[in-house]
Amino acid sequence: MAQPIRNFTPHRDEREELRPKLENAPVEHGKAVLAAYQLLQDAQDHGLLDILRGAIGAGDAIVNKASEFANTPESVRAMRNFLALSRVFASLNPEKVDAVANAITENQCRKNEPGCEPPSLLKSLQRMNSRNSRRTLATIAAVTDAFGREPDLPVAGSVFGSSKSWPPPRIVFPIAALALAGLAGYLIGRHR
């Protein structure tokens, strides 16, 4: 009976194949090898290698702490808030944000500038009556209204002020927003 022919493939020695490449590497990639050595030395000098060694050693503890934090309701709310705020910032026109930044810096009086007086109350009210200012005030009102519509906030009782959580947050949020805006304007005006 015929014997099957065995397919014999010689065993490859990968180390022997890599040896000539490794011997030629310093010649072909000399600058890159020297740059890598310099980077490694800089990392050692600044303690980065020790930090990496510690992070690798404490990897399980770091992952456990991060996963414990990620499972808390606070972190879920923080991530949702971050995503919502990133959507708000992504929808802003960079030219308008730049215009706001320029308006803030141009309208600030410096302490040593002569003749720099804040506008009168009438001038400020006239400025707030412009179309652009009304649009901004409407946006601020919409934001305070959104805070007031929060479903888990307590509502005042049937008798005005009879609730245990008086004043109700639906009133407090807009007043607090306006008070903070006024305080910011006062502080900016004071430091001019």
C-alpha positions in Angstrom: 0.0 0.0 0.0 1.2 3.5 -0.8 2.4 5.7 2.0 1.2 9.3 2.0 3.8 11.9 1.2 4.2 14.2 4.2 4.4 17.9 3.4 7.5 19.1 5.1 7.9 22.8 5.7 11.1 24.0 7.3 10.6 25.7 10.7 11.0 29.4 10.5 13.2 31.1 13.0 11.8 34.5 13.4 14.7 35.7 15.5 17.1 34.9 12.8 14.9 36.8 10.3 14.8 39.8 12.6 18.5 39.9 13.4 19.7 41.5 10.1 16.8 44.1 10.3 17.8 44.9 13.9 21.5 45.2 13.0 20.7 47.6 10.1 18.1 49.7 12.1 20.6 52.0 13.8 22.1 52.9 10.4 18.7 53.3 8.6 16.9 55.0 11.4 19.7 56.6 13.4 18.0 59.9 14.0 14.8 58.3 15.1 16.6 56.0 17.5 18.5 58.9 19.0 15.3 60.9 19.3 13.6 58.0 21.0 16.5 57.7 23.5 16.4 61.4 24.2 12.6 61.2 24.8 13.1 58.3 27.1 15.8 60.2 29.1 13.6 63.3 29.3 10.8 61.1 30.6 13.1 59.6 33.2 14.5 63.0 34.3 11.0 64.4 34.8 9.7 61.4 36.7 7.2 60.4 34.1 8.4 56.8 34.0 7.9 56.5 37.7 4.4 57.9 37.4 3.7 55.4 34.6 5.2 52.5 36.6 2.9 53.5 39.6 -0.1 53.8 37.3 0.5 50.4 35.9 1.0 48.9 39.3 -2.2 50.6 40.6 -4.2 50.0 37.4 -6.8 47.7 39.0 -7.4 50.2 41.9 -7.7 53.1 39.4 -10.1 51.2 37.2 -12.2 50.1 40.2 -12.5 53.6 41.6 -13.4 55.0 38.2 -16.1 52.4 37.7 -17.5 53.0 41.2 -17.7 56.7 40.4 -19.3 56.1 37.0 -22.1 54.1 38.6 -23.2 56.9 41.0 -26.2 59.0 40.1 -24.1 62.2 40.5 -21.7 61.1 37.8 -24.5 60.1 35.5 -26.0 63.6 36.0 -22.6 65.2 35.5 -22.1 63.4 32.2 -25.7 64.3 31.0 -25.1 67.9 32.0 -21.7 68.0 30.2 -23.3 66.6 27.0 -26.2 69.2 27.2 -23.8 72.0 27.8 -21.5 70.8 25.0 -24.6 70.9 22.7 -25.3 74.5 23.8 -21.7 75.6 23.2 -21.6 73.8 19.8 -24.7 75.7 18.7 -23.2 79.1 19.5 -21.8 81.1 16.6 -18.1 81.7 17.3 -18.3 85.2 15.7 -21.1 86.1 18.2 -19.1 84.8 21.1 -16.1 86.8 19.9 -18.4 89.9 19.6 -19.6 89.4 23.2 -16.0 89.1 24.4 -15.0 92.2 22.6 -18.0 94.1 23.9 -17.2 93.2 27.4 -13.5 94.2 27.1 -14.3 97.4 25.2 -16.9 98.6 27.6 -14.8 98.2 30.7 -13.2 101.3 32.1 -9.7 101.0 33.4 -8.8 102.5 36.7 -6.3 105.0 35.4 -8.2 106.1 32.3 -9.3 109.7 32.6 -13.0 110.5 31.8 -14.1 107.0 31.9 -17.6 107.1 33.5 -20.1 104.3 33.5 -23.3 105.1 31.4 -26.2 106.6 33.2 -29.2 104.5 34.2 -31.2 106.1 31.4 -28.5 105.3 28.8 -28.4 101.7 30.0 -32.2 101.4 29.8 -32.1 102.9 26.3 -29.4 100.3 25.3 -31.6 97.5 26.7 -34.5 98.7 24.5 -32.5 97.9 21.3 -33.6 94.9 19.2 -30.4 92.9 20.0 -30.7 93.6 23.8 -34.3 92.5 23.8 -33.3 89.3 22.0 -30.6 88.6 24.7 -33.1 89.4 27.5 -35.6 87.0 25.9 -32.9 84.3 26.0 -32.1 85.0 29.6 -35.9 84.9 30.4 -36.2 81.5 28.6 -33.3 80.1 30.6 -34.8 81.2 33.9 -38.2 79.9 32.8 -36.6 76.5 32.0 -35.2 76.4 35.5 -38.6 77.3 36.9 -40.3 74.4 34.9 -38.1 71.8 36.6 -40.6 69.0 37.5 -39.0 67.9 40.8 -39.1 71.4 42.4 -41.7 72.0 45.1 -44.6 74.2 44.3 -45.9 76.9 46.7 -49.1 75.9 48.6 -52.6 77.3 47.8 -52.1 80.1 50.3 -49.4 82.6 49.2 -46.3 81.7 51.2 -47.8 78.8 53.1 -45.5 76.1 51.7 -42.7 74.8 53.9 -40.2 75.6 51.1 -41.1 79.3 50.8 -40.0 81.1 48.7 -40.7 78.6 45.9 -37.8 77.9 43.5 -39.8 79.1 40.6 -39.5 82.6 42.0 -36.0 82.2 43.4 -34.2 81.1 40.2 -35.1 84.2 38.1 -34.5 86.5 41.0 -31.2 84.8 41.7 -30.2 85.0 38.0 -30.9 88.7 37.9 -29.2 89.3 41.2 -26.1 87.5 40.0 -26.1 89.5 36.7 -26.4 92.7 38.7 -23.6 91.6 41.1 -21.4 90.8 38.1 -22.1 94.2 36.5 -21.4 95.9 39.8 -18.1 94.1 40.3 -17.0 94.7 36.7 -17.8 98.4 37.1 -16.0 98.6 40.5 -12.8 97.2 39.0 -12.6 99.6 36.1 
